[in-house]
Amino acid sequence: MTVPPHAAISVHVHRRVWERDGGHCTHCGASITRSQSYTDLATLDLAGRYRYTVDQLRLRCRRCQVLRGNKPGMISSALRDGIIPPHWRELVWDG
């Protein structure tokens, strides 16, 4: 699911999601700094509909967001940036 534009998620909601999830990716447990959670939208993932509330968001590291989404643009930039390995297809997950 596509992450909404940054402006659509308030700073207050960002902070509450980060605090609720303890500053860790809810899939792999990687630590995410508070500044990353505000600036790297790949760390936020919609759990359901496009509602920009704390209940509809969860913290995800960029690697997990890319591998969950399996979107061509996200994959190519993550490969270029070294976020995912060349054998990324076997790591893709859904959930």
Backbone as a chain_set.jsonl record, in Angstrom:
{"seq": "MTVPPHAAISVHVHRRVWERDGGHCTHCGASITRSQSYTDLATLDLAGRYRYTVDQLRLRCRRCQVLRGNKPGMISSALRDGIIPPHWRELVWDG", "coords": {"N": [[0.844, -1.171, 0.0], [0.525, 2.228, -0.733], [2.352, 4.855, 0.767], [1.048, 7.78, 2.232], [1.324, 11.276, 1.169], [3.869, 13.204, 2.811], [3.001, 15.6, 4.037], [0.397, 15.003, 4.647], [0.353, 13.573, 6.959], [0.372, 14.366, 10.226], [2.78, 15.99, 12.41], [2.301, 15.384, 15.047], [0.95, 12.905, 14.853], [2.986, 11.362, 13.657], [4.85, 11.374, 15.81], [3.383, 10.056, 17.844], [2.999, 7.51, 16.679], [5.669, 6.648, 16.471], [6.382, 6.611, 19.192], [4.499, 4.749, 20.218], [5.292, 2.397, 18.874], [7.736, 2.058, 19.924], [10.022, 3.03, 18.701], [10.974, 1.151, 16.919], [11.103, -1.001, 14.05], [8.147, -2.606, 13.154], [8.149, -5.023, 11.925], [10.765, -6.261, 11.571], [12.133, -5.383, 13.794], [14.2, -3.551, 13.753], [16.011, -0.709, 14.896], [14.774, 2.588, 14.779], [15.465, 5.903, 14.428], [13.999, 8.802, 15.925], [14.166, 11.068, 14.268], [14.462, 9.861, 11.749], [11.955, 8.672, 11.501], [10.367, 10.862, 11.057], [11.275, 11.939, 8.675], [11.818, 9.958, 6.731], [9.624, 8.512, 4.864], [9.281, 5.89, 4.232], [9.409, 4.548, 6.551], [6.942, 4.561, 7.655], [3.914, 2.82, 7.494], [0.831, 2.03, 6.065], [-1.702, 0.396, 7.793], [-4.217, -0.336, 7.079], [-6.934, 1.186, 5.687], [-6.715, 4.361, 3.887], [-6.365, 6.225, 6.115], [-5.245, 8.735, 8.116], [-4.435, 8.26, 10.859], [-3.189, 7.425, 14.131], [-3.881, 4.78, 14.708], [-4.001, 3.622, 12.202], [-1.457, 3.455, 11.216], [1.895, 2.159, 11.198], [5.23, 1.667, 12.353], [7.901, 1.171, 10.164], [11.007, 0.002, 8.967], [13.036, 1.161, 6.234], [13.943, -0.955, 4.618], [12.166, -3.12, 5.201], [9.749, -1.951, 4.426], [10.174, -1.608, 1.68], [10.558, -4.29, 0.841], [8.1, -5.389, 1.525], [6.325, -3.933, -0.036], [7.153, -4.361, -2.704], [7.424, -2.761, -5.019], [8.332, -1.547, -8.203], [9.765, 1.034, -8.532], [10.52, 1.595, -5.901], [12.056, -0.646, -5.343], [14.217, -0.448, -7.186], [15.515, 1.933, -6.33], [16.169, 1.201, -3.712], [17.898, -0.942, -4.167], [19.972, 0.436, -5.484], [20.774, 2.11, -3.383], [21.779, 0.274, -1.622], [20.129, -0.866, 0.283], [18.658, -3.194, 0.067], [19.529, -6.599, -0.874], [20.929, -8.06, -3.958], [19.512, -10.456, -4.339], [16.835, -9.954, -3.661], [14.2, -10.787, -4.295], [13.547, -13.232, -3.086], [13.163, -12.445, -0.534], [10.868, -10.95, -0.276], [7.808, -10.125, 1.308], [4.441, -10.338, 2.569], [2.161, -8.493, 4.385]], "CA": [[0.0, 0.0, 0.0], [1.319, 3.445, -0.868], [2.393, 5.762, 1.913], [0.514, 9.08, 1.848], [2.297, 12.382, 1.168], [4.348, 13.579, 4.14], [2.182, 16.679, 4.605], [-0.896, 14.468, 5.068], [0.507, 12.964, 8.279], [0.821, 15.434, 11.118], [3.931, 15.743, 13.277], [1.737, 14.752, 16.237], [0.696, 11.491, 14.532], [4.311, 10.75, 13.526], [5.419, 11.184, 17.15], [2.625, 9.033, 18.568], [3.293, 6.204, 16.075], [7.029, 6.307, 16.868], [6.36, 6.272, 20.618], [3.748, 3.506, 20.402], [6.066, 1.268, 18.366], [8.999, 2.004, 20.65], [11.151, 3.399, 17.855], [11.475, -0.034, 16.225], [10.314, -1.541, 12.94], [7.209, -3.6, 13.675], [8.346, -6.305, 11.247], [12.06, -6.891, 11.862], [12.644, -4.9, 15.07], [15.309, -2.605, 13.593], [15.854, 0.571, 15.582], [14.531, 3.726, 13.901], [15.544, 7.127, 15.218], [12.827, 9.669, 15.79], [14.33, 11.92, 13.087], [14.171, 9.033, 10.58], [10.518, 8.438, 11.398], [9.736, 12.071, 10.549], [11.727, 12.32, 7.34], [11.836, 8.838, 5.798], [8.262, 7.985, 4.865], [9.304, 4.437, 4.116], [9.292, 3.967, 7.886], [5.535, 4.517, 8.017], [3.186, 1.925, 6.613], [-0.595, 1.988, 6.37], [-2.155, -0.932, 8.197], [-5.534, -0.585, 6.505], [-7.365, 2.211, 4.734], [-5.928, 5.596, 3.839], [-6.745, 7.123, 7.205], [-3.984, 9.174, 8.68], [-4.527, 8.256, 12.31], [-2.208, 6.556, 14.782], [-4.323, 3.394, 14.599], [-3.845, 3.134, 10.838], [-0.048, 3.516, 10.832], [2.869, 1.435, 12.007], [6.597, 2.012, 12.012], [8.63, 0.178, 9.373], [12.268, 0.466, 8.418], [12.944, 1.261, 4.783], [14.124, -2.285, 4.031], [10.913, -3.887, 5.32], [8.74, -1.283, 3.611], [10.469, -1.92, 0.274], [10.322, -5.71, 0.579], [6.671, -5.651, 1.63], [5.63, -3.3, -1.138], [7.553, -4.952, -3.98], [7.113, -1.782, -6.061], [9.53, -1.366, -9.026], [10.519, 2.247, -8.217], [11.101, 1.451, -4.575], [13.073, -1.693, -5.432], [15.415, 0.041, -7.877], [16.25, 2.889, -5.491], [16.71, 0.465, -2.565], [19.068, -1.67, -4.692], [21.003, 1.448, -5.722], [21.245, 2.623, -2.093], [22.306, -0.826, -0.814], [19.172, -1.206, 1.35], [18.297, -4.604, -0.14], [20.539, -7.306, -1.659], [20.525, -8.434, -5.312], [18.561, -11.577, -4.302], [15.715, -9.41, -2.912], [12.917, -11.444, -4.589], [13.261, -14.285, -2.113], [12.92, -11.805, 0.761], [9.598, -10.215, -0.324], [6.78, -10.665, 2.182], [3.157, -9.641, 2.525], [1.545, -8.45, 5.697]], "C": [[0.889, 1.233, 0.0], [1.23, 4.307, 0.378], [1.898, 7.124, 1.455], [1.591, 10.152, 1.828], [2.626, 12.816, 2.596], [3.456, 14.617, 4.796], [0.846, 16.167, 5.127], [-0.835, 13.81, 6.444], [1.097, 14.015, 9.202], [2.035, 15.004, 11.943], [3.463, 15.017, 14.535], [1.512, 13.255, 15.994], [2.019, 10.757, 14.359], [4.874, 10.402, 14.907], [4.707, 10.07, 17.899], [2.881, 7.629, 18.011], [4.685, 5.741, 16.516], [7.064, 5.869, 18.333], [5.642, 4.95, 20.861], [4.567, 2.284, 20.001], [7.463, 1.19, 18.973], [10.227, 2.323, 19.811], [11.76, 2.226, 17.108], [10.523, -0.452, 15.107], [9.413, -2.647, 13.49], [7.312, -4.941, 12.966], [9.648, -6.975, 11.674], [12.671, -6.452, 13.191], [13.808, -3.931, 14.975], [14.993, -1.292, 14.298], [15.725, 1.69, 14.554], [14.576, 4.976, 14.763], [14.302, 7.973, 14.981], [12.958, 10.556, 14.556], [14.085, 11.133, 11.808], [12.668, 8.86, 10.414], [9.783, 9.669, 10.886], [10.086, 12.341, 9.096], [11.694, 11.2, 6.316], [10.469, 8.164, 5.817], [8.204, 6.487, 4.68], [9.192, 3.78, 5.481], [7.846, 3.919, 8.358], [4.775, 3.684, 7.001], [1.722, 1.909, 7.025], [-1.012, 0.568, 6.688], [-3.488, -1.288, 7.549], [-5.885, 0.44, 5.461], [-6.466, 3.438, 4.792], [-6.439, 6.598, 4.866], [-5.473, 7.468, 7.946], [-4.073, 9.332, 10.191], [-3.465, 7.306, 12.857], [-2.598, 5.091, 14.602], [-4.115, 2.801, 13.213], [-2.393, 3.088, 10.363], [0.794, 2.629, 11.735], [4.255, 1.765, 11.482], [7.25, 0.862, 11.267], [9.948, 0.784, 8.925], [12.148, 0.461, 6.896], [13.058, -0.114, 4.119], [12.819, -3.083, 4.064], [9.807, -3.266, 4.475], [8.936, -1.634, 2.139], [10.133, -3.375, -0.025], [8.852, -6.086, 0.7], [5.945, -5.125, 0.404], [5.911, -3.916, -2.49], [7.163, -4.054, -5.15], [8.38, -1.503, -6.86], [10.358, -0.124, -8.697], [11.209, 2.166, -6.874], [12.238, 0.432, -4.6], [14.353, -1.138, -6.062], [16.201, 1.034, -7.024], [16.856, 2.195, -4.27], [17.928, -0.371, -2.977], [20.242, -0.71, -4.87], [21.621, 1.939, -4.409], [21.815, 1.54, -1.181], [21.404, -1.235, 0.338], [18.767, -2.677, 1.281], [19.365, -5.268, -1.009], [20.021, -7.665, -3.056], [19.505, -9.583, -5.345], [17.268, -11.205, -3.545], [14.407, -10.172, -3.127], [12.565, -12.524, -3.572], [12.965, -13.727, -0.718], [11.576, -11.08, 0.828], [8.578, -10.923, 0.575], [5.524, -9.828, 2.064], [2.555, -9.646, 3.916], [1.642, -7.132, 6.355]], "O": [[1.912, 1.256, 0.684], [0.16, 4.465, 0.965], [2.291, 7.585, 0.384], [2.661, 9.963, 2.408], [1.766, 12.797, 3.475], [3.181, 14.525, 5.992], [0.221, 16.821, 5.962], [-1.877, 13.521, 7.033], [2.207, 14.496, 8.973], [2.28, 13.814, 12.145], [4.157, 14.13, 15.033], [1.85, 12.432, 16.845], [2.17, 9.643, 14.86], [5.317, 9.277, 15.141], [5.355, 9.228, 18.521], [2.97, 6.667, 18.773], [4.865, 4.582, 16.89], [7.702, 4.873, 18.672], [6.124, 4.117, 21.63], [4.548, 1.263, 20.687], [8.273, 0.352, 18.577], [11.343, 1.938, 20.161], [12.922, 2.28, 16.705], [9.308, -0.28, 15.205], [9.88, -3.526, 14.214], [6.641, -5.898, 13.352], [9.639, -8.133, 12.093], [13.621, -7.073, 13.669], [14.356, -3.525, 16.0], [13.853, -0.828, 14.294], [16.474, 1.737, 13.579], [13.814, 5.099, 15.721], [13.643, 7.856, 13.948], [11.968, 10.781, 13.859], [13.542, 11.691, 10.855], [12.163, 8.9, 9.292], [8.689, 9.545, 10.335], [9.28, 12.911, 8.36], [11.553, 11.475, 5.124], [10.191, 7.339, 6.688], [7.171, 5.873, 4.946], [8.911, 2.585, 5.571], [7.557, 3.288, 9.375], [4.969, 3.827, 5.794], [1.41, 1.788, 8.21], [-0.709, -0.359, 5.935], [-3.838, -2.467, 7.488], [-5.197, 0.552, 4.446], [-5.574, 3.536, 5.635], [-6.89, 7.688, 4.514], [-4.717, 6.585, 8.352], [-3.817, 10.409, 10.73], [-2.916, 6.485, 12.123], [-1.732, 4.247, 14.368], [-4.058, 1.579, 13.075], [-2.132, 2.718, 9.219], [0.446, 2.383, 12.89], [4.427, 2.102, 10.31], [7.163, -0.291, 11.692], [9.999, 1.954, 8.545], [11.252, -0.177, 6.342], [12.343, -0.398, 3.159], [12.419, -3.658, 3.051], [9.012, -3.987, 3.872], [7.97, -1.925, 1.434], [9.493, -3.666, -1.035], [8.403, -7.02, 0.035], [5.057, -5.786, -0.133], [5.022, -3.992, -3.338], [6.635, -4.531, -6.154], [9.422, -1.243, -6.259], [11.579, -0.238, -8.593], [12.346, 2.613, -6.721], [13.266, 0.629, -3.952], [15.445, -1.338, -5.531], [17.43, 0.982, -6.999], [17.947, 2.564, -3.837], [18.884, -0.49, -2.21], [21.364, -1.004, -4.458], [22.83, 2.156, -4.324], [22.285, 1.843, -0.085], [21.863, -1.885, 1.277], [18.561, -3.323, 2.309], [20.034, -4.594, -1.793], [18.819, -7.586, -3.313], [18.715, -9.672, -6.285], [16.682, -12.05, -2.869], [13.573, -10.204, -2.222], [11.393, -12.7, -3.238], [12.559, -14.472, 0.174], [11.184, -10.636, 1.907], [8.497, -12.151, 0.599], [5.553, -8.727, 1.514], [2.453, -10.697, 4.55], [1.158, -6.964, 7.474]]}, "num_chains": 1, "name": "protein.A"}
